[in-house]
């Protein structure tokens, strides 16, 4: 439980510190995540079990991460400053809540498995019936977080390309990232 709390807390703190509020969108700010995502992926997923059942669970993790990634993207606004033409992201409460729910559900799952005998038994039965190994759970949560971050990163990069090169009096300065 402690590891789940620490890992989720570190991810949430990093995301909120670097993304919450109005932040300049610049590629040099995206280089660390672009390097970290594959490194974390390799580090966590190198020894992940790879049976057919495990891969199905990982697929569900990627789907969940993609859904949260879409929500995180939709809760991020892009805007071009009229005077400097620099691009900014703006993330508010909906963005923070999206990440809190995504990471909080991981902590809640771990807590329920540890503290609720009926839930633990239900999870064990499900995993036994579907031939899913215990060592598949952590990589699934890693895939959720990595997919969520990657989807948002890619979607924002695409949206930035759609922003007008300049802001005119008739143009809307903010574009909702979706």
Secondary structure, 3 states (H helix, E strand, C coil): CHHHHHHHHHHHHHHHHHHCEEEECCHHHHHHHHHHHHHHHHHHHCCCCCCHHHHHHHHHHHHHHHHHHHHHHHCEEEEECCCCCCEEEEECHHHHHHHHHHHHHHHHHHHHHHHCHHHHHHHHHHHHHCCCCCCHHHHHHHHHHHHHHHHHHHHHHHHHHHCCCCCCCCCCCEEECC
